[in-house]
Amino acid sequence: SKLADGGQLLAGGMTLLPTMKQRLASPDTLVDLADCGLAGIEDTGDAIKIGAMTRHVDVAESAVVQSAIPALAALAGGIGDRQVRNRGTMGGSVANNDPSACYPSAVLGLGGTVHTNKRDIAADDFFTGMFETALDEDEMITAISFPKADKAAYVKFPNPASRYAMVGVFVASSSGATRVAVTGAGSDGVFRHDAMESALNGSFSAGALDGVGTDADDMISDIHASGDYRAHLVCEIAKRAVSAC
């Protein structure tokens, strides 16, 4: 296959093309997925299934998503700028698993399922580290299913230039069980915050997170923010997300 011979899949190109411009990637062949029928949004009853090639702008403006999971529509509407939202795709973002990307927090926070050309992968098993996923080399995302939640919200503290999340928190609650997914902060990429989930399962309120800490040693520390600052932000942004539910 072309992929086995040094080719690479091209979705929206928001990561691959800049990487090629910097001479950090030189694929022999680009396999354009634009006309492969992988775009679209479907209400399957208990979940919303979104094709991998669906653009951010289409998720943000979808009446189906806005009605069923408004937090997901709002998240998509806050990605990057207008140019990025009109080219970038959900599947490309999730497959790349940038530690500051927004979509991974929605997949993990809602307990989604990643559908590929080979299998279905639960969100808890999909993200394996910074820029790392459970995808095999010959495997690609075809769609992602997001279960509907009783209440959910996403809040991020964005980098003012890139709009990437310096800290982003997706909170979702269904049938009394809460999931909290954090992006932009963890040194291993997106992660679930177990302590916050336990606190919110006891009392779903912003005040329940008072005193719930985040280990600064597990946070990214860079020119934009120290690990200590990000650890502090995780709690503050999580409180805002809970209040927004």
N, C-alpha and C positions, 0 to 999 in steps of 0.2 A: 504494500500500500504506500501511498505518498507520505503518510505520517511516519511509517517505519523507515522511509528513505530520507528523513531529514525535513519533512514537511511540518507545518504547524497550522492549527485551526485559527481562522480569523472570524471573530464575532463583530463587535463594534469597533475594535482596534484602539480602544482608549488606553490600554496598557502595552499591547504588542508593538504598535507603531512607534510610540516614543522610545521604547526599548531598542527597536531597530535603528532609529535615528541616532541613538547614543552608541551604536555599534556593540551593544550588549547581547544582541541576538541576530543571527543571520540564517534564518531558515531557507532551505533550498527551494521550498515550494510553500505557497500560502493556499490553504483550502478555504475559500469563502463560503460561509454558512448562510449568507443573506437570503438565498432562494431555496432553502431546504425545507420550508414549511414548518419551522420550529417556533414561530411567533403566534401569540394568541392567548386569550384569557378566558377561562371556563369556570363556572360555578358548578362544582360536583356534589353539592349538598352540604357536606360537613367541612368542605375545604374549598379554597380557590386554587386552581391549577394554572400556572403561568408558563408559557413556552420559553425556552432558554433564550431565544432571539428576540424576545419582547423588549422594546426599548424602555428606558426609565420614564420617558415622557408618557408613554402609553399606559404604564402602570399608574402613574400619578393622576392621569386624566380619566381613567376607567371608572365608569359609573358602577360597575360590578364590584371593583375593589373598594371604591369609596364607600359603598353601602355595607359590604361584608366585613372588611378589615380596614377601616379608615386610617389606622396607624401606619399600615403598609403603604397606602397611597401618599400619605404625608411624608413618609421617609423617602420615597422615590422622588417626590417633588423638591426635596432639599439636597439632592445629590449634585455636586459640582455646580456648573453653570448651565445656561440654556443649550449651549453647543454640546456639552457632554451628555445632557439628558436626551438630546435628539439623536445621538449616535450610540451611546453606551447601552449595553444589554445586561439583563439580569443574569443570564447564564455565564457571561464572560466575567462579571464581577465576582460571582460566587466561586467559579472555578479558579480564579486567580487568588482569591482569599487574601487580599491585601489586609494587613493588620488594622488599617484605619478605614476600611470600606464599611458602608452602612448595611448593605444587604445581608452579610453573614449574621449580623445580630438579629435580624428579623427571622431568618431561617432557624436559628438556634432558639431564639426567644419564643417563637410560636410552635416549636417542636415539629418543624416541617419535614418533608421527605424529598430527597433529591432523586429524580428519575434520570437514568442514563440509558445509553443504547444497550446496556448489558444487565442492569439490575436496578433495584430501588435501595437507596441508602438513607437511613434515619439521620437526622441532623446531628444527634449526639455522637454518631460514628463518622460523620463526614469530615469535619474540620480537625486536622491532626497536628497543626502547628503553623507558625508564620509562613505564609505562602505555600502551605502544604495541605493537601486533602487526600481522601481515600481513593481518588480516581486513579485508575491504571493508565499507562501510557497510551493505550489504544481505546480509551473510554472517553465519552463526552456527555455532558449534561444535555438532556432533551427537554426537560421541564422540571418545575419545582411545585410541590403542593404545600399550601399554607393552611393549616387547620384554623377554622374560625374560633375566635376567643370571645369570652363574655365581655372582657374589657382589655384594652391594650393601648400602649403609647410608646412612642420613640422620641427621645430628646437627645440632642448632641451639642457638644461645645466644639464648634468648627474652627479649623485653622482659617484665618480670615482671607488667605490667598487662595488656597486649593479647595477649600470647603470640605476637605476630608475631616473626619471626626478625630479630634485630639482625645476626646472621650465621648462615646455614644452609648446610651443604655436603652435597651428594648425590654419593656415589662409587659407580660401577658398573664392573664388569670382566667382559668376555665374550671368550672365545677369546684371552686375552692382551692385549686392547685395553681401555684404561681411559678413562673419561670422568669429569670432575670439574666439577660445576655448583655455582655459588655464588649464593645469594640473600641479600637483606637488607643487602648491603654495597655493591654497585656503583652508581655514580651514573647508569648507564644501565640499571639493572635486572639481572635474572639474566644470568649469563655463564659461559662455560666457561673454566677456568683451564688454559691451554695448558702452562705450565711445570710445573705439578703433574702433568698427564697424562703428559708426557714422562718425568718422574722416576719415576712409578709404573709406566710401561711398562717401565722398566729394572729396577725392583725394587719389587714390590708390598708395601711395608712403610711403617709410619709414619716410620721413620728416614730413608727416601728423601726425605722432605719437608724435612729439616733444611737450612736455608739457602735454601729456595725462597721468594723474596719476593713481595710483592704491592704494587703502586704505591699509596701512600696518596692520591695526587692523584686517583686514579680511584674513590675510596671516598666514600660518603655521610658527611657530617659534620653532625651535628645535636645537639639537646639531650641525646640519649641516649648518643651516643658520637662521638668524633672520628674523622676519617679514619685517623689513625695507629693508633688503638686497634682499629678494624675491620680494618685491614690485618694487624695482629698476630693478631687472632682468627681470621682466615681460615685461617692456617697451623695454629693450635692445634686448631680445630674439624675441619679436614681430617684431621689426624692421628688424632683420635678416631674419625672416620668410617671411616678405613682399618682401624683396630684393631677396629672393630665388625663388619667384613665377615666 
